[in-house]
Amino acid sequence: MDKLTKEQRHRCMSAIKGRNTKPEILVRKFLFSRGFRYRLNHPHLPGHPDLVLRKYRTVIFVNGCFWHGHENCKYFRLPKTNIDFWSNKIKRNKERDKKEQCQLAAMGWHCITIWECQLKPKVRIQTLESLAYTLNHIFLEDRKIKTYELSDTDSTLVAAEPEVTYGRNKQQ
């Protein structure tokens, strides 16, 4: 049984924020301190991702373990009351998350999900360092310089421009 009345429980649950949560602010402060710049809750992208890094073509979702049904997580546990409502709600949330990430991937965006449990003090630094590494890796992969091999028949190459010197300090 719930220790709170129905009205008290409603008031507590409705006070839970969807934006500017503590886990989200942790990620934002870390990324900003490392030089990553982002937009918050972009209105034109499916799912209004928590963070949008356009330069990296990446969106980041910072999910609460309870609200998004994090599998095999000690912080995700269905309430003992109103089980049908909560299981259906969390199931819909998971389906919606999957659909939005598929839409974003089809649009060419990289999707990263950070779970609330990954930002607990014991594993926070490792998670955030992994995030920075992943973003830098995505940036380098997307901008990889393609090298082209010359065939044997292409022996007529353009020579470099002749050296031009300006000013008084000519070196001979």
C-alpha positions in Angstrom: 0.0 0.0 0.0 1.0 3.5 -0.7 1.7 5.6 2.4 0.4 8.8 0.7 -3.2 9.6 -0.2 -4.2 9.7 -3.8 -4.1 13.5 -3.9 -0.7 13.6 -2.2 0.7 11.1 -4.6 -0.7 13.0 -7.6 0.9 16.3 -6.3 4.3 14.6 -5.8 4.3 12.9 -9.2 3.1 16.0 -11.1 6.0 18.1 -9.5 8.6 15.9 -11.3 10.3 18.0 -14.0 10.9 16.9 -17.6 13.6 19.5 -18.3 16.6 20.9 -16.5 16.9 17.8 -14.3 20.0 17.2 -12.1 21.4 14.5 -14.4 20.8 16.7 -17.5 22.6 19.6 -15.9 25.5 17.4 -14.9 26.0 16.4 -18.6 25.5 20.0 -19.8 28.1 21.4 -17.4 30.6 18.7 -18.3 30.2 19.2 -22.1 30.4 23.0 -21.8 33.5 22.8 -19.7 35.1 20.6 -22.4 34.3 23.1 -25.2 31.2 21.3 -26.6 28.4 23.7 -27.6 24.8 22.5 -27.9 21.2 23.5 -28.1 18.5 22.5 -25.6 15.3 20.6 -26.5 15.4 21.5 -30.3 11.7 21.9 -31.3 12.1 20.8 -34.9 13.6 17.4 -34.1 11.6 14.3 -33.2 11.4 13.8 -29.5 12.9 17.2 -28.6 16.3 15.8 -27.6 17.7 17.1 -24.3 20.9 18.2 -26.1 21.6 18.8 -29.8 25.2 19.1 -31.0 24.9 20.2 -34.6 28.6 20.2 -35.3 28.7 16.5 -34.4 25.3 15.7 -35.9 24.5 14.1 -32.5 21.6 14.3 -30.1 21.8 13.2 -26.5 18.9 12.0 -24.4 19.4 12.0 -20.6 16.8 9.4 -19.4 15.5 8.7 -16.0 15.7 5.0 -15.2 12.2 4.8 -13.9 10.4 6.9 -16.5 12.0 5.2 -19.5 12.1 1.7 -18.1 15.9 1.0 -17.9 16.2 -2.8 -18.2 18.2 -4.6 -15.5 18.7 -1.4 -13.5 18.3 -1.3 -9.7 16.6 2.2 -10.0 13.8 0.9 -12.2 11.1 -0.8 -10.3 7.4 -0.8 -11.0 5.2 0.7 -8.2 3.2 -1.8 -6.3 -0.1 0.1 -6.8 -1.8 0.8 -10.1 0.5 -1.7 -11.8 -1.5 -1.8 -15.1 -1.3 2.0 -15.5 2.5 2.2 -14.8 3.4 -0.8 -16.9 1.4 0.6 -19.9 2.9 4.1 -19.4 6.5 2.9 -19.3 5.9 0.5 -22.3 4.5 3.5 -24.3 7.5 5.6 -23.3 10.0 2.9 -24.4 8.1 2.5 -27.8 8.1 6.3 -28.3 11.8 6.6 -27.5 12.6 3.8 -30.0 10.4 5.4 -32.7 12.0 8.9 -32.2 15.5 7.5 -32.3 14.7 5.6 -35.5 13.4 8.9 -37.0 16.5 10.8 -36.0 18.8 8.1 -37.4 16.9 8.2 -40.7 17.6 12.0 -40.7 21.3 11.3 -40.3 21.6 12.1 -36.6 23.7 10.0 -34.1 21.7 9.2 -31.0 23.3 8.8 -27.6 21.3 7.8 -24.5 22.7 8.5 -21.0 20.8 6.8 -18.2 20.4 8.4 -14.8 22.2 5.4 -13.1 25.3 6.1 -15.3 25.6 9.5 -13.6 25.8 8.3 -10.1 29.0 9.4 -8.3 30.8 6.1 -8.6 30.6 5.9 -12.4 30.0 9.5 -13.4 33.5 10.4 -14.5 33.9 7.3 -16.6 30.5 7.9 -18.3 31.2 11.5 -19.1 34.7 10.8 -20.3 33.3 8.1 -22.6 30.8 10.6 -23.9 33.5 13.1 -24.8 35.6 10.4 -26.4 32.5 9.2 -28.4 31.7 12.7 -29.6 35.3 13.3 -30.7 35.3 10.0 -32.5 32.1 10.8 -34.3 33.5 14.2 -35.3 36.6 12.6 -36.8 34.8 9.8 -38.5 32.3 12.2 -40.2 35.1 14.5 -41.4 37.6 11.8 -42.4 39.7 13.0 -45.3 39.2 10.5 -48.2 42.5 9.6 -49.9 42.5 8.7 -53.5 45.1 6.5 -55.1 46.4 7.5 -58.5 46.3 5.0 -61.2 49.4 4.2 -63.2 48.0 5.9 -66.3 47.7 9.2 -64.4 51.4 10.2 -64.8 50.7 13.8 -65.8 50.3 15.6 -62.5 50.2 19.3 -62.0 53.3 20.6 -60.5 53.3 22.9 -57.5 53.1 26.6 -58.0 56.4 28.3 -58.4 57.7 29.9 -55.2 56.8 33.6 -55.1 58.7 35.9 -52.7 57.4 39.3 -51.6 59.0 42.1 -49.7 62.6 43.0 -48.9 63.8 39.8 -47.1 64.4 37.5 -50.1 66.4 34.4 -49.3 68.6 33.3 -52.2 
